[in-house]
Amino acid sequence: MATVRIPTQLRELSGGAGEVTIDGGTVQAVLEALEVAHPGFGERLFDGDGKLRRFVNVFVDDEDIRFLGGVDTEVTERTVVSIVPAVAGG
């Protein structure tokens, strides 16, 4: 089971939990299982085509998945998956 770190903005979907443990062999599988366990994450993380929204950053053990294997990045029971919404401002 991977540990998924939930940002403050999405914790209402996880019952207030800052971390949850989720089964899955890839980031995609973990995020899909997160939606099953805590409905509402899917629409916040994925667009209508099932692609990760561009303003959602996902890290595996502090490495941005864009520089790894994307949503196909493998995870293990010791992996920490962090969901980090992009921050914009001026």
PDB file of N, CA, C and O in Angstrom:
ATOM      1  N   MET A   1       0.851  -1.191   0.000  1.00  0.00           N
ATOM      2  CA  MET A   1       0.000   0.000   0.000  1.00  0.00           C
ATOM      3  C   MET A   1       0.886   1.239   0.000  1.00  0.00           C
ATOM      4  O   MET A   1       1.771   1.381   0.844  1.00  0.00           O
ATOM      5  N   ALA A   2       0.647   2.112  -0.929  1.00  0.00           N
ATOM      6  CA  ALA A   2       1.367   3.386  -0.982  1.00  0.00           C
ATOM      7  C   ALA A   2       0.700   4.375  -0.037  1.00  0.00           C
ATOM      8  O   ALA A   2      -0.502   4.298   0.217  1.00  0.00           O
ATOM      9  N   THR A   3       1.486   5.288   0.471  1.00  0.00           N
ATOM     10  CA  THR A   3       0.955   6.383   1.272  1.00  0.00           C
ATOM     11  C   THR A   3       0.709   7.551   0.332  1.00  0.00           C
ATOM     12  O   THR A   3       1.599   7.949  -0.420  1.00  0.00           O
ATOM     13  N   VAL A   4      -0.498   8.100   0.375  1.00  0.00           N
ATOM     14  CA  VAL A   4      -0.839   9.247  -0.458  1.00  0.00           C
ATOM     15  C   VAL A   4      -1.007  10.451   0.455  1.00  0.00           C
ATOM     16  O   VAL A   4      -1.823  10.439   1.377  1.00  0.00           O
ATOM     17  N   ARG A   5      -0.225  11.494   0.187  1.00  0.00           N
ATOM     18  CA  ARG A   5      -0.336  12.739   0.942  1.00  0.00           C
ATOM     19  C   ARG A   5      -1.371  13.624   0.253  1.00  0.00           C
ATOM     20  O   ARG A   5      -1.287  13.902  -0.943  1.00  0.00           O
ATOM     21  N   ILE A   6      -2.352  14.056   1.050  1.00  0.00           N
ATOM     22  CA  ILE A   6      -3.471  14.833   0.532  1.00  0.00           C
ATOM     23  C   ILE A   6      -3.264  16.303   0.891  1.00  0.00           C
ATOM     24  O   ILE A   6      -3.041  16.623   2.059  1.00  0.00           O
ATOM     25  N   PRO A   7      -3.333  17.206  -0.095  1.00  0.00           N
ATOM     26  CA  PRO A   7      -3.185  18.627   0.226  1.00  0.00           C
ATOM     27  C   PRO A   7      -4.400  19.154   0.988  1.00  0.00           C
ATOM     28  O   PRO A   7      -5.495  18.599   0.894  1.00  0.00           O
ATOM     29  N   THR A   8      -4.195  20.200   1.719  1.00  0.00           N
ATOM     30  CA  THR A   8      -5.257  20.788   2.544  1.00  0.00           C
ATOM     31  C   THR A   8      -6.520  21.047   1.736  1.00  0.00           C
ATOM     32  O   THR A   8      -7.623  20.815   2.232  1.00  0.00           O
ATOM     33  N   GLN A   9      -6.383  21.526   0.493  1.00  0.00           N
ATOM     34  CA  GLN A   9      -7.533  21.876  -0.340  1.00  0.00           C
ATOM     35  C   GLN A   9      -8.410  20.687  -0.683  1.00  0.00           C
ATOM     36  O   GLN A   9      -9.568  20.869  -1.059  1.00  0.00           O
ATOM     37  N   LEU A  10      -7.888  19.474  -0.563  1.00  0.00           N
ATOM     38  CA  LEU A  10      -8.649  18.284  -0.941  1.00  0.00           C
ATOM     39  C   LEU A  10      -9.012  17.400   0.247  1.00  0.00           C
ATOM     40  O   LEU A  10      -9.607  16.337   0.067  1.00  0.00           O
ATOM     41  N   ARG A  11      -8.667  17.817   1.431  1.00  0.00           N
ATOM     42  CA  ARG A  11      -8.881  16.956   2.596  1.00  0.00           C
ATOM     43  C   ARG A  11     -10.347  16.743   2.945  1.00  0.00           C
ATOM     44  O   ARG A  11     -10.670  15.793   3.658  1.00  0.00           O
ATOM     45  N   GLU A  12     -11.240  17.597   2.464  1.00  0.00           N
ATOM     46  CA  GLU A  12     -12.663  17.342   2.711  1.00  0.00           C
ATOM     47  C   GLU A  12     -13.097  16.054   2.027  1.00  0.00           C
ATOM     48  O   GLU A  12     -14.074  15.430   2.443  1.00  0.00           O
ATOM     49  N   LEU A  13     -12.378  15.650   0.977  1.00  0.00           N
ATOM     50  CA  LEU A  13     -12.697  14.420   0.259  1.00  0.00           C
ATOM     51  C   LEU A  13     -12.185  13.175   0.984  1.00  0.00           C
ATOM     52  O   LEU A  13     -12.705  12.077   0.789  1.00  0.00           O
ATOM     53  N   SER A  14     -11.166  13.355   1.817  1.00  0.00           N
ATOM     54  CA  SER A  14     -10.581  12.225   2.548  1.00  0.00           C
ATOM     55  C   SER A  14     -11.011  12.214   4.012  1.00  0.00           C
ATOM     56  O   SER A  14     -10.364  11.588   4.852  1.00  0.00           O
ATOM     57  N   GLY A  15     -12.093  12.902   4.309  1.00  0.00           N
ATOM     58  CA  GLY A  15     -12.578  12.948   5.685  1.00  0.00           C
ATOM     59  C   GLY A  15     -11.653  13.701   6.615  1.00  0.00           C
ATOM     60  O   GLY A  15     -11.647  13.461   7.822  1.00  0.00           O
ATOM     61  N   GLY A  16     -10.866  14.617   6.054  1.00  0.00           N
ATOM     62  CA  GLY A  16      -9.947  15.424   6.844  1.00  0.00           C
ATOM     63  C   GLY A  16      -8.559  14.834   6.987  1.00  0.00           C
ATOM     64  O   GLY A  16      -7.674  15.466   7.564  1.00  0.00           O
ATOM     65  N   ALA A  17      -8.354  13.622   6.465  1.00  0.00           N
ATOM     66  CA  ALA A  17      -7.048  12.965   6.601  1.00  0.00           C
ATOM     67  C   ALA A  17      -6.006  13.620   5.707  1.00  0.00           C
ATOM     68  O   ALA A  17      -6.276  13.929   4.546  1.00  0.00           O
ATOM     69  N   GLY A  18      -4.822  13.828   6.253  1.00  0.00           N
ATOM     70  CA  GLY A  18      -3.706  14.375   5.488  1.00  0.00           C
ATOM     71  C   GLY A  18      -2.943  13.309   4.732  1.00  0.00           C
ATOM     72  O   GLY A  18      -2.205  13.615   3.795  1.00  0.00           O
ATOM     73  N   GLU A  19      -3.117  12.053   5.132  1.00  0.00           N
ATOM     74  CA  GLU A  19      -2.501  10.914   4.458  1.00  0.00           C
ATOM     75  C   GLU A  19      -3.456   9.740   4.485  1.00  0.00           C
ATOM     76  O   GLU A  19      -4.174   9.526   5.462  1.00  0.00           O
ATOM     77  N   VAL A  20      -3.456   8.983   3.405  1.00  0.00           N
ATOM     78  CA  VAL A  20      -4.229   7.744   3.343  1.00  0.00           C
ATOM     79  C   VAL A  20      -3.345   6.687   2.697  1.00  0.00           C
ATOM     80  O   VAL A  20      -2.415   7.022   1.963  1.00  0.00           O
ATOM     81  N   THR A  21      -3.624   5.421   2.962  1.00  0.00           N
ATOM     82  CA  THR A  21      -2.887   4.347   2.308  1.00  0.00           C
ATOM     83  C   THR A  21      -3.792   3.705   1.269  1.00  0.00           C
ATOM     84  O   THR A  21      -4.961   3.413   1.523  1.00  0.00           O
ATOM     85  N   ILE A  22      -3.216   3.495   0.092  1.00  0.00           N
ATOM     86  CA  ILE A  22      -3.982   3.014  -1.054  1.00  0.00           C
ATOM     87  C   ILE A  22      -3.168   1.950  -1.786  1.00  0.00           C
ATOM     88  O   ILE A  22      -1.955   2.095  -1.944  1.00  0.00           O
ATOM     89  N   ASP A  23      -3.827   0.884  -2.232  1.00  0.00           N
ATOM     90  CA  ASP A  23      -3.183  -0.148  -3.039  1.00  0.00           C
ATOM     91  C   ASP A  23      -3.085   0.299  -4.490  1.00  0.00           C
ATOM     92  O   ASP A  23      -3.956   1.008  -4.993  1.00  0.00           O
ATOM     93  N   GLY A  24      -2.025  -0.120  -5.150  1.00  0.00           N
ATOM     94  CA  GLY A  24      -1.870   0.136  -6.578  1.00  0.00           C
ATOM     95  C   GLY A  24      -0.422  -0.045  -6.973  1.00  0.00           C
ATOM     96  O   GLY A  24       0.484   0.251  -6.194  1.00  0.00           O
ATOM     97  N   GLY A  25      -0.202  -0.529  -8.180  1.00  0.00           N
ATOM     98  CA  GLY A  25       1.154  -0.769  -8.659  1.00  0.00           C
ATOM     99  C   GLY A  25       1.761   0.382  -9.421  1.00  0.00           C
ATOM    100  O   GLY A  25       2.973   0.430  -9.635  1.00  0.00           O
ATOM    101  N   THR A  26       0.898   1.331  -9.840  1.00  0.00           N
ATOM    102  CA  THR A  26       1.365   2.523 -10.551  1.00  0.00           C
ATOM    103  C   THR A  26       0.664   3.741  -9.959  1.00  0.00           C
ATOM    104  O   THR A  26      -0.303   3.617  -9.208  1.00  0.00           O
ATOM    105  N   VAL A  27       1.169   4.914 -10.310  1.00  0.00           N
ATOM    106  CA  VAL A  27       0.509   6.148  -9.858  1.00  0.00           C
ATOM    107  C   VAL A  27      -0.930   6.169 -10.355  1.00  0.00           C
ATOM    108  O   VAL A  27      -1.832   6.524  -9.597  1.00  0.00           O
ATOM    109  N   GLN A  28      -1.164   5.798 -11.603  1.00  0.00           N
ATOM    110  CA  GLN A  28      -2.510   5.779 -12.163  1.00  0.00           C
ATOM    111  C   GLN A  28      -3.423   4.894 -11.327  1.00  0.00           C
ATOM    112  O   GLN A  28      -4.531   5.298 -10.974  1.00  0.00           O
ATOM    113  N   ALA A  29      -2.963   3.691 -11.010  1.00  0.00           N
ATOM    114  CA  ALA A  29      -3.770   2.744 -10.229  1.00  0.00           C
ATOM    115  C   ALA A  29      -4.043   3.291  -8.834  1.00  0.00           C
ATOM    116  O   ALA A  29      -5.149   3.132  -8.317  1.00  0.00           O
ATOM    117  N   VAL A  30      -3.054   3.930  -8.218  1.00  0.00           N
ATOM    118  CA  VAL A  30      -3.238   4.506  -6.886  1.00  0.00           C
ATOM    119  C   VAL A  30      -4.272   5.620  -6.931  1.00  0.00           C
ATOM    120  O   VAL A  30      -5.151   5.683  -6.071  1.00  0.00           O
ATOM    121  N   LEU A  31      -4.178   6.500  -7.923  1.00  0.00           N
ATOM    122  CA  LEU A  31      -5.130   7.615  -8.003  1.00  0.00           C
ATOM    123  C   LEU A  31      -6.539   7.126  -8.323  1.00  0.00           C
ATOM    124  O   LEU A  31      -7.513   7.689  -7.823  1.00  0.00           O
ATOM    125  N   GLU A  32      -6.660   6.096  -9.141  1.00  0.00           N
ATOM    126  CA  GLU A  32      -7.974   5.525  -9.420  1.00  0.00           C
ATOM    127  C   GLU A  32      -8.552   4.869  -8.166  1.00  0.00           C
ATOM    128  O   GLU A  32      -9.744   5.002  -7.892  1.00  0.00           O
ATOM    129  N   ALA A  33      -7.721   4.167  -7.409  1.00  0.00           N
ATOM    130  CA  ALA A  33      -8.173   3.541  -6.168  1.00  0.00           C
ATOM    131  C   ALA A  33      -8.523   4.596  -5.120  1.00  0.00           C
ATOM    132  O   ALA A  33      -9.405   4.382  -4.289  1.00  0.00           O
ATOM    133  N   LEU A  34      -7.831   5.731  -5.162  1.00  0.00           N
ATOM    134  CA  LEU A  34      -8.147   6.844  -4.259  1.00  0.00           C
ATOM    135  C   LEU A  34      -9.562   7.340  -4.531  1.00  0.00           C
ATOM    136  O   LEU A  34     -10.299   7.655  -3.596  1.00  0.00           O
ATOM    137  N   GLU A  35      -9.943   7.412  -5.789  1.00  0.00           N
ATOM    138  CA  GLU A  35     -11.305   7.829  -6.162  1.00  0.00           C
ATOM    139  C   GLU A  35     -12.339   6.825  -5.652  1.00  0.00           C
ATOM    140  O   GLU A  35     -13.405   7.216  -5.177  1.00  0.00           O
ATOM    141  N   VAL A  36     -12.025   5.542  -5.750  1.00  0.00           N
ATOM    142  CA  VAL A  36     -12.954   4.513  -5.276  1.00  0.00           C
ATOM    143  C   VAL A  36     -13.119   4.614  -3.757  1.00  0.00           C
ATOM    144  O   VAL A  36     -14.234   4.538  -3.240  1.00  0.00           O
ATOM    145  N   ALA A  37     -12.008   4.784  -3.055  1.00  0.00           N
ATOM    146  CA  ALA A  37     -12.039   4.850  -1.594  1.00  0.00           C
ATOM    147  C   ALA A  37     -12.628   6.159  -1.082  1.00  0.00           C
ATOM    148  O   ALA A  37     -13.280   6.192  -0.038  1.00  0.00           O
ATOM    149  N   HIS A  38     -12.392   7.234  -1.827  1.00  0.00           N
ATOM    150  CA  HIS A  38     -12.833   8.575  -1.408  1.00  0.00           C
ATOM    151  C   HIS A  38     -13.391   9.304  -2.629  1.00  0.00           C
ATOM    152  O   HIS A  38     -12.681  10.090  -3.256  1.00  0.00           O
ATOM    153  N   PRO A  39     -14.650   9.053  -2.970  1.00  0.00           N
ATOM    154  CA  PRO A  39     -15.238   9.657  -4.169  1.00  0.00           C
ATOM    155  C   PRO A  39     -15.096  11.181  -4.192  1.00  0.00           C
ATOM    156  O   PRO A  39     -15.239  11.865  -3.179  1.00  0.00           O
ATOM    157  N   GLY A  40     -14.809  11.673  -5.390  1.00  0.00           N
ATOM    158  CA  GLY A  40     -14.643  13.102  -5.595  1.00  0.00           C
ATOM    159  C   GLY A  40     -13.239  13.461  -6.050  1.00  0.00           C
ATOM    160  O   GLY A  40     -13.028  14.503  -6.669  1.00  0.00           O
ATOM    161  N   PHE A  41     -12.276  12.593  -5.741  1.00  0.00           N
ATOM    162  CA  PHE A  41     -10.902  12.870  -6.159  1.00  0.00           C
ATOM    163  C   PHE A  41     -10.764  12.815  -7.681  1.00  0.00           C
ATOM    164  O   PHE A  41     -10.046  13.627  -8.265  1.00  0.00           O
ATOM    165  N   GLY A  42     -11.433  11.880  -8.316  1.00  0.00           N
ATOM    166  CA  GLY A  42     -11.302  11.713  -9.765  1.00  0.00           C
ATOM    167  C   GLY A  42     -11.589  12.984 -10.537  1.00  0.00           C
ATOM    168  O   GLY A  42     -10.806  13.374 -11.403  1.00  0.00           O
ATOM    169  N   GLU A  43     -12.693  13.629 -10.237  1.00  0.00           N
ATOM    170  CA  GLU A  43     -13.045  14.846 -10.985  1.00  0.00           C
ATOM    171  C   GLU A  43     -12.126  16.013 -10.666  1.00  0.00           C
ATOM    172  O   GLU A  43     -11.984  16.932 -11.473  1.00  0.00           O
ATOM    173  N   ARG A  44     -11.506  15.983  -9.507  1.00  0.00           N
ATOM    174  CA  ARG A  44     -10.579  17.056  -9.142  1.00  0.00           C
ATOM    175  C   ARG A  44      -9.186  16.828  -9.734  1.00  0.00           C
ATOM    176  O   ARG A  44      -8.449  17.784  -9.973  1.00  0.00           O
ATOM    177  N   LEU A  45      -8.824  15.557  -9.972  1.00  0.00           N
ATOM    178  CA  LEU A  45      -7.487  15.237 -10.456  1.00  0.00           C
ATOM    179  C   LEU A  45      -7.409  15.016 -11.963  1.00  0.00           C
ATOM    180  O   LEU A  45      -6.383  15.306 -12.580  1.00  0.00           O
ATOM    181  N   PHE A  46      -8.491  14.503 -12.563  1.00  0.00           N
ATOM    182  CA  PHE A  46      -8.467  14.140 -13.978  1.00  0.00           C
ATOM    183  C   PHE A  46      -9.445  14.982 -14.788  1.00  0.00           C
ATOM    184  O   PHE A  46     -10.496  15.387 -14.291  1.00  0.00           O
ATOM    185  N   ASP A  47      -9.079  15.241 -16.051  1.00  0.00           N
ATOM    186  CA  ASP A  47      -9.981  15.978 -16.941  1.00  0.00           C
ATOM    187  C   ASP A  47     -10.965  15.010 -17.585  1.00  0.00           C
ATOM    188  O   ASP A  47     -10.972  13.825 -17.254  1.00  0.00           O
ATOM    189  N   GLY A  48     -11.788  15.496 -18.494  1.00  0.00           N
ATOM    190  CA  GLY A  48     -12.810  14.674 -19.148  1.00  0.00           C
ATOM    191  C   GLY A  48     -12.255  13.552 -20.001  1.00  0.00           C
ATOM    192  O   GLY A  48     -12.963  12.591 -20.301  1.00  0.00           O
ATOM    193  N   ASP A  49     -10.987  13.664 -20.397  1.00  0.00           N
ATOM    194  CA  ASP A  49     -10.336  12.635 -21.200  1.00  0.00           C
ATOM    195  C   ASP A  49      -9.572  11.624 -20.346  1.00  0.00           C
ATOM    196  O   ASP A  49      -8.917  10.725 -20.873  1.00  0.00           O
ATOM    197  N   GLY A  50      -9.660  11.778 -19.026  1.00  0.00           N
ATOM    198  CA  GLY A  50      -8.966  10.861 -18.130  1.00  0.00           C
ATOM    199  C   GLY A  50      -7.504  11.180 -17.921  1.00  0.00           C
ATOM    200  O   GLY A  50      -6.775  10.386 -17.327  1.00  0.00           O
ATOM    201  N   LYS A  51      -7.060  12.335 -18.400  1.00  0.00           N
ATOM    202  CA  LYS A  51      -5.669  12.770 -18.223  1.00  0.00           C
ATOM    203  C   LYS A  51      -5.555  13.588 -16.942  1.00  0.00           C
ATOM    204  O   LYS A  51      -6.491  14.288 -16.555  1.00  0.00           O
ATOM    205  N   LEU A  52      -4.411  13.495 -16.297  1.00  0.00           N
ATOM    206  CA  LEU A  52      -4.157  14.275 -15.095  1.00  0.00           C
ATOM    207  C   LEU A  52      -4.247  15.760 -15.463  1.00  0.00           C
ATOM    208  O   LEU A  52      -3.622  16.206 -16.425  1.00  0.00           O
ATOM    209  N   ARG A  53      -5.020  16.509 -14.697  1.00  0.00           N
ATOM    210  CA  ARG A  53      -5.164  17.943 -14.977  1.00  0.00           C
ATOM    211  C   ARG A  53      -3.804  18.625 -14.910  1.00  0.00           C
ATOM    212  O   ARG A  53      -2.949  18.241 -14.112  1.00  0.00           O
ATOM    213  N   ARG A  54      -3.606  19.635 -15.748  1.00  0.00           N
ATOM    214  CA  ARG A  54      -2.287  20.269 -15.848  1.00  0.00           C
ATOM    215  C   ARG A  54      -1.899  21.035 -14.602  1.00  0.00           C
ATOM    216  O   ARG A  54      -0.712  21.267 -14.370  1.00  0.00           O
ATOM    217  N   PHE A  55      -2.876  21.437 -13.786  1.00  0.00           N
ATOM    218  CA  PHE A  55      -2.549  22.185 -12.572  1.00  0.00           C
ATOM    219  C   PHE A  55      -2.382  21.282 -11.352  1.00  0.00           C
ATOM    220  O   PHE A  55      -2.239  21.764 -10.229  1.00  0.00           O
ATOM    221  N   VAL A  56      -2.402  19.978 -11.580  1.00  0.00           N
ATOM    222  CA  VAL A  56      -2.180  19.012 -10.496  1.00  0.00           C
ATOM    223  C   VAL A  56      -0.793  18.402 -10.691  1.00  0.00           C
ATOM    224  O   VAL A  56      -0.506  17.803 -11.727  1.00  0.00           O
ATOM    225  N   ASN A  57       0.047  18.560  -9.697  1.00  0.00           N
ATOM    226  CA  ASN A  57       1.383  17.974  -9.727  1.00  0.00           C
ATOM    227  C   ASN A  57       1.387  16.760  -8.801  1.00  0.00           C
ATOM    228  O   ASN A  57       0.823  16.792  -7.707  1.00  0.00           O
ATOM    229  N   VAL A  58       2.027  15.700  -9.258  1.00  0.00           N
ATOM    230  CA  VAL A  58       2.113  14.484  -8.461  1.00  0.00           C
ATOM    231  C   VAL A  58       3.589  14.113  -8.334  1.00  0.00           C
ATOM    232  O   VAL A  58       4.340  14.113  -9.309  1.00  0.00           O
ATOM    233  N   PHE A  59       3.972  13.802  -7.113  1.00  0.00           N
ATOM    234  CA  PHE A  59       5.352  13.428  -6.817  1.00  0.00           C
ATOM    235  C   PHE A  59       5.373  12.031  -6.221  1.00  0.00           C
ATOM    236  O   PHE A  59       4.492  11.657  -5.447  1.00  0.00           O
ATOM    237  N   VAL A  60       6.383  11.272  -6.588  1.00  0.00           N
ATOM    238  CA  VAL A  60       6.624   9.962  -6.014  1.00  0.00           C
ATOM    239  C   VAL A  60       7.954  10.058  -5.287  1.00  0.00           C
ATOM    240  O   VAL A  60       9.003  10.259  -5.898  1.00  0.00           O
ATOM    241  N   ASP A  61       7.889   9.910  -3.979  1.00  0.00           N
ATOM    242  CA  ASP A  61       9.096  10.028  -3.154  1.00  0.00           C
ATOM    243  C   ASP A  61       9.879  11.298  -3.509  1.00  0.00           C
ATOM    244  O   ASP A  61      11.091  11.258  -3.718  1.00  0.00           O
ATOM    245  N   ASP A  62       9.168  12.410  -3.572  1.00  0.00           N
ATOM    246  CA  ASP A  62       9.745  13.739  -3.822  1.00  0.00           C
ATOM    247  C   ASP A  62      10.257  13.962  -5.238  1.00  0.00           C
ATOM    248  O   ASP A  62      10.930  14.960  -5.495  1.00  0.00           O
ATOM    249  N   GLU A  63       9.951  13.054  -6.164  1.00  0.00           N
ATOM    250  CA  GLU A  63      10.326  13.230  -7.564  1.00  0.00           C
ATOM    251  C   GLU A  63       9.067  13.475  -8.389  1.00  0.00           C
ATOM    252  O   GLU A  63       8.100  12.721  -8.284  1.00  0.00           O
ATOM    253  N   ASP A  64       9.075  14.516  -9.203  1.00  0.00           N
ATOM    254  CA  ASP A  64       7.945  14.859 -10.063  1.00  0.00           C
ATOM    255  C   ASP A  64       7.748  13.747 -11.089  1.00  0.00           C
ATOM    256  O   ASP A  64       8.687  13.375 -11.793  1.00  0.00           O
ATOM    257  N   ILE A  65       6.518  13.212 -11.176  1.00  0.00           N
ATOM    258  CA  ILE A  65       6.279  12.098 -12.102  1.00  0.00           C
ATOM    259  C   ILE A  65       6.466  12.493 -13.557  1.00  0.00           C
ATOM    260  O   ILE A  65       6.632  11.621 -14.410  1.00  0.00           O
ATOM    261  N   ARG A  66       6.443  13.798 -13.865  1.00  0.00           N
ATOM    262  CA  ARG A  66       6.686  14.228 -15.248  1.00  0.00           C
ATOM    263  C   ARG A  66       8.102  13.874 -15.688  1.00  0.00           C
ATOM    264  O   ARG A  66       8.362  13.744 -16.884  1.00  0.00           O
ATOM    265  N   PHE A  67       9.026  13.715 -14.728  1.00  0.00           N
ATOM    266  CA  PHE A  67      10.406  13.375 -15.044  1.00  0.00           C
ATOM    267  C   PHE A  67      10.700  11.900 -14.786  1.00  0.00           C
ATOM    268  O   PHE A  67      11.838  11.447 -14.912  1.00  0.00           O
ATOM    269  N   LEU A  68       9.664  11.169 -14.428  1.00  0.00           N
ATOM    270  CA  LEU A  68       9.779   9.725 -14.226  1.00  0.00           C
ATOM    271  C   LEU A  68       8.990   9.054 -15.338  1.00  0.00           C
ATOM    272  O   LEU A  68       9.259   9.298 -16.514  1.00  0.00           O
ATOM    273  N   GLY A  69       8.043   8.232 -14.998  1.00  0.00           N
ATOM    274  CA  GLY A  69       7.232   7.542 -16.003  1.00  0.00           C
ATOM    275  C   GLY A  69       5.819   8.069 -16.109  1.00  0.00           C
ATOM    276  O   GLY A  69       4.931   7.367 -16.593  1.00  0.00           O
ATOM    277  N   GLY A  70       5.593   9.319 -15.655  1.00  0.00           N
ATOM    278  CA  GLY A  70       4.240   9.868 -15.675  1.00  0.00           C
ATOM    279  C   GLY A  70       3.335   9.056 -14.767  1.00  0.00           C
ATOM    280  O   GLY A  70       3.779   8.547 -13.738  1.00  0.00           O
ATOM    281  N   VAL A  71       2.067   8.932 -15.142  1.00  0.00           N
ATOM    282  CA  VAL A  71       1.124   8.172 -14.313  1.00  0.00           C
ATOM    283  C   VAL A  71       1.425   6.672 -14.332  1.00  0.00           C
ATOM    284  O   VAL A  71       0.856   5.914 -13.545  1.00  0.00           O
ATOM    285  N   ASP A  72       2.321   6.241 -15.231  1.00  0.00           N
ATOM    286  CA  ASP A  72       2.730   4.838 -15.283  1.00  0.00           C
ATOM    287  C   ASP A  72       3.899   4.542 -14.342  1.00  0.00           C
ATOM    288  O   ASP A  72       4.395   3.416 -14.307  1.00  0.00           O
ATOM    289  N   THR A  73       4.336   5.534 -13.588  1.00  0.00           N
ATOM    290  CA  THR A  73       5.425   5.348 -12.626  1.00  0.00           C
ATOM    291  C   THR A  73       5.021   4.283 -11.614  1.00  0.00           C
ATOM    292  O   THR A  73       3.939   4.341 -11.030  1.00  0.00           O
ATOM    293  N   GLU A  74       5.900   3.319 -11.419  1.00  0.00           N
ATOM    294  CA  GLU A  74       5.614   2.228 -10.482  1.00  0.00           C
ATOM    295  C   GLU A  74       5.712   2.712  -9.040  1.00  0.00           C
ATOM    296  O   GLU A  74       6.515   3.585  -8.709  1.00  0.00           O
ATOM    297  N   VAL A  75       4.878   2.124  -8.200  1.00  0.00           N
ATOM    298  CA  VAL A  75       4.914   2.408  -6.769  1.00  0.00           C
ATOM    299  C   VAL A  75       4.989   1.085  -6.007  1.00  0.00           C
ATOM    300  O   VAL A  75       4.587   0.033  -6.505  1.00  0.00           O
ATOM    301  N   THR A  76       5.509   1.170  -4.799  1.00  0.00           N
ATOM    302  CA  THR A  76       5.604   0.000  -3.934  1.00  0.00           C
ATOM    303  C   THR A  76       4.912   0.330  -2.622  1.00  0.00           C
ATOM    304  O   THR A  76       4.360   1.419  -2.463  1.00  0.00           O
ATOM    305  N   GLU A  77       4.940  -0.595  -1.695  1.00  0.00           N
ATOM    306  CA  GLU A  77       4.293  -0.364  -0.401  1.00  0.00           C
ATOM    307  C   GLU A  77       4.991   0.731   0.395  1.00  0.00           C
ATOM    308  O   GLU A  77       4.396   1.284   1.321  1.00  0.00           O
ATOM    309  N   ARG A  78       6.215   1.052   0.066  1.00  0.00           N
ATOM    310  CA  ARG A  78       6.953   2.103   0.778  1.00  0.00           C
ATOM    311  C   ARG A  78       6.922   3.444   0.063  1.00  0.00           C
ATOM    312  O   ARG A  78       7.495   4.418   0.552  1.00  0.00           O
ATOM    313  N   THR A  79       6.267   3.509  -1.074  1.00  0.00           N
ATOM    314  CA  THR A  79       6.212   4.737  -1.854  1.00  0.00           C
ATOM    315  C   THR A  79       5.302   5.763  -1.198  1.00  0.00           C
ATOM    316  O   THR A  79       4.252   5.434  -0.646  1.00  0.00           O
ATOM    317  N   VAL A  80       5.736   7.014  -1.275  1.00  0.00           N
ATOM    318  CA  VAL A  80       4.899   8.132  -0.848  1.00  0.00           C
ATOM    319  C   VAL A  80       4.517   8.917  -2.100  1.00  0.00           C
ATOM    320  O   VAL A  80       5.381   9.433  -2.809  1.00  0.00           O
ATOM    321  N   VAL A  81       3.229   9.000  -2.359  1.00  0.00           N
ATOM    322  CA  VAL A  81       2.685   9.752  -3.484  1.00  0.00           C
ATOM    323  C   VAL A  81       2.108  11.044  -2.922  1.00  0.00           C
ATOM    324  O   VAL A  81       1.224  11.020  -2.066  1.00  0.00           O
ATOM    325  N   SER A  82       2.620  12.173  -3.412  1.00  0.00           N
ATOM    326  CA  SER A  82       2.140  13.473  -2.943  1.00  0.00           C
ATOM    327  C   SER A  82       1.389  14.174  -4.054  1.00  0.00           C
ATOM    328  O   SER A  82       1.890  14.307  -5.171  1.00  0.00           O
ATOM    329  N   ILE A  83       0.177  14.623  -3.739  1.00  0.00           N
ATOM    330  CA  ILE A  83      -0.623  15.414  -4.672  1.00  0.00           C
ATOM    331  C   ILE A  83      -0.398  16.877  -4.289  1.00  0.00           C
ATOM    332  O   ILE A  83      -0.655  17.284  -3.155  1.00  0.00           O
ATOM    333  N   VAL A  84       0.088  17.661  -5.259  1.00  0.00           N
ATOM    334  CA  VAL A  84       0.406  19.055  -4.973  1.00  0.00           C
ATOM    335  C   VAL A  84      -0.252  19.934  -6.024  1.00  0.00           C
ATOM    336  O   VAL A  84       0.183  19.944  -7.176  1.00  0.00           O
ATOM    337  N   PRO A  85      -1.300  20.677  -5.648  1.00  0.00           N
ATOM    338  CA  PRO A  85      -1.915  21.587  -6.614  1.00  0.00           C
ATOM    339  C   PRO A  85      -0.944  22.707  -6.968  1.00  0.00           C
ATOM    340  O   PRO A  85      -0.203  23.192  -6.113  1.00  0.00           O
ATOM    341  N   ALA A  86      -0.955  23.110  -8.222  1.00  0.00           N
ATOM    342  CA  ALA A  86      -0.096  24.218  -8.659  1.00  0.00           C
ATOM    343  C   ALA A  86      -0.548  25.497  -7.981  1.00  0.00           C
ATOM    344  O   ALA A  86      -1.739  25.714  -7.755  1.00  0.00           O
ATOM    345  N   VAL A  87       0.416  26.333  -7.663  1.00  0.00           N
ATOM    346  CA  VAL A  87       0.141  27.610  -7.037  1.00  0.00           C
ATOM    347  C   VAL A  87       0.494  28.707  -8.025  1.00  0.00           C
ATOM    348  O   VAL A  87       1.592  28.728  -8.581  1.00  0.00           O
ATOM    349  N   ALA A  88      -0.443  29.616  -8.237  1.00  0.00           N
ATOM    350  CA  ALA A  88      -0.195  30.739  -9.153  1.00  0.00           C
ATOM    351  C   ALA A  88      -0.431  32.038  -8.408  1.00  0.00           C
ATOM    352  O   ALA A  88      -1.185  32.086  -7.437  1.00  0.00           O
ATOM    353  N   GLY A  89       0.191  33.035  -8.853  1.00  0.00           N
ATOM    354  CA  GLY A  89       0.013  34.332  -8.214  1.00  0.00           C
ATOM    355  C   GLY A  89       0.882  35.382  -8.870  1.00  0.00           C
ATOM    356  O   GLY A  89       1.675  35.093  -9.767  1.00  0.00           O
ATOM    357  N   GLY A  90       0.719  36.575  -8.414  1.00  0.00           N
ATOM    358  CA  GLY A  90       1.490  37.619  -9.077  1.00  0.00           C
ATOM    359  C   GLY A  90       2.143  38.498  -8.177  1.00  0.00           C
ATOM    360  O   GLY A  90       2.828  39.425  -8.608  1.00  0.00           O
TER     361      GLY A  90
END
